Structure formats: structure tokens, C-alpha cells
Amino acid sequence: MSDHVLNRAVEATVIPAGTPVTLPEGLSVHIVQSLGGNVTVRTDQGLCRIAESDASAIEGYQAAAEAAAESQVAEFSEQAVWDALKTCFDPEIPLNIVDLGLVYDLFVEDHGESGRTVEVKMTLTAPGCGMGPVIAEDARKKVAALPTVADAKVHIVWDPQWTPHMISEEGRTVLGLDQ
């Protein structure tokens, strides 16, 4: 994509280890992927994920209009939950977690005036992926932000084990797997 400089020190997550790191002000970064509001950058330290809330530290970076439109859901629906999950991306793969086949189950419990509980079961492409908690928390936050959601939980499960066959037809097209 393009090269930028950090205009302030920023917290990031090392990919794929999932460990936190502080990237210093003035560091040159190369944007590799900017999907779902978060930004994957290449640095002299390797790949790092900068959260949407800190993307303003990337001088000259303009967040895509899609990120602003995500939070414009007027009322709750199960489809709104699926749509929110489709704004969550693996920082190394330019495909959302739904089309990647990582979301196994979605359960909504309506508690009337006290709101709804939403529980999601998802997996990862590899059991040792250090980014799992980061991706799950991104999904949880986006579901929790939906109207009338009082509680959102995302559980990482390993059964069944993920395989590339779980990628949706649309996802396979995006990744160029059916050419």
C-alpha cells in the first residue's frame, strides 16, 4: 500500500505472536492492510497491528469510509450481528472472519428491556495463533456496540478444527483460490 511515519508513540500488537509493543514516534511504517478499521503495518520489527482507536498516529492515513459506516446500525437483528462480525479481519489475511469460516455459532438471548446477550463461537486458522485473543476482542467489541446488546461474549473453540475448506465461496473468490 504505502509508507507513512508515526506522529506519536503508539501501542500495537506483534503479528503473529500477539504480544504488545510500543512503536516509537517517527518510526517509518508500511501499511500492508487496513480492513475493519484496524491497520496492519510492516516495520523494522516485523508485522504489527495498530488498533482502529490508534490509527490516527499514522501520519497521512485516512481511515476508509466503511469503518465509519459500521456503527450506523439503527436497530438490532441477527443479521446486524453477522454484519458486525464481517468487519473483523485476521491481520494477515485480507478476508473477514465470517467468510474465512472462523465463526461457528451465534446465539442471541433477548432479556427484554435489559437488552440482549450475544454469544459467538469462533476458531482460528491455527491453534498456536497469538492473535486469537486480539481478533476475538475485536469481534466482541463490534458486537457489543450494536443497539440493545447488553453483553457480548466471544469464545474460541477448537472443535471442529478449521481447514481452508471452510472458507465461503465469496471468500475463495476474494483470495483467488478458485481460479
BABASE-428060 format. One record per residue (C-alpha): residue in one letter; x, y, z. Coordinates in steps of 0.05 Angstrom, whole numbers, plus 5000, padded with zeros to 4 digits. Layout:
REM BABASE-428060
AXYZ/...
//
This chain:
REM BABASE-428060
M500050005000/S504250595024/D509550865071/H507951315129/V511151585193/L508251535263/N506652225290/R506651965362/A508551335400/V503150815393/E501350145424/A501049575374/T500748815372/V506348405341/I503747925288/P503147315295/A505747275367/G500247725395/T504948085442/P504148825456/V509449315433/T510250065434/L512150345366/P516150995374/E514351675346/G517851795280/L518151055260/S517050925186/V511550415174/H508950095110/I501349975110/V500149255088/Q492649205103/S487349675130/L480849295137/G475449345190/G478549975218/N485049655244/V491549745206/T496949225194/V503749545184/R510649285167/T516249585209/D523549425221/Q520748985278/G516348585231/L508748595223/C504548965274/R497149115282/I495149815302/A488149855331/E482950295299/S482950755360/D490450895349/A490450935272/S490851705277/A498151605298/I499751425225/E501252095192/G497252195129/Y493051575138/Q485651655124/A481051115151/A476550815099/A469351055098/E467050335112/A469650385184/A465250995198/A459150665167/E459850045211/S456850365272/Q450750645237/V446150045252/A439350325272/E436449705306/F438549025328/S437848395286/E441647745279/Q443747985210/A446748605243/V451048145286/W453447765225/D454848425190/A458848675250/L462848035250/K464348145176/T468148775196/C473248365235/F479348135199/D485347695210/P491048195206/E494947745159/I489347535112/P485048045074/L478647675089/N473447765145/I472747235198/V465847025173/D467946885102/L474446585127/G469946065161/L472246215232/V465346355261/Y461945705280/D455945915320/L451946525341/F446846535398/V442447125417/E438447155482/D433347715489/H432547955561/G427048465544/E428349155570/S435048965599/G437848825530/R440748225495/T446447745506/V450247535444/E455046945446/V459546765388/K463646135380/M469546215334/T476045875318/L482746085289/T486545855228/A491845545274/P491645345347/G498145705364/C495946375335/G497746915385/M492947395351/G486846985373/P485147395434/V486148035395/I481447815339/A476347545389/E476448205428/D475548605364/A469448175347/R466648245418/K467349005417/K463849065350/V458048615371/A457548975439/A456849645403/L450349425369/P443749725394/T440749365455/V446648895465/A447848885540/D453148335539/A457448035484/K461947435491/V466547105440/H469046415456/I474946105419/V473645365405/W477844835370/D472544325350/P471844235293/Q478844425272/W478944965218/T481044785148/P481345205084/H475144835060/M471145255110/I472445895071/S466046145039/E465146154963/E465746924965/G471946865007/R475146364960/T473946864903/V477047444942/L483147024959/G483746764887/L483046044908/D478145844854/Q482046084794/
//
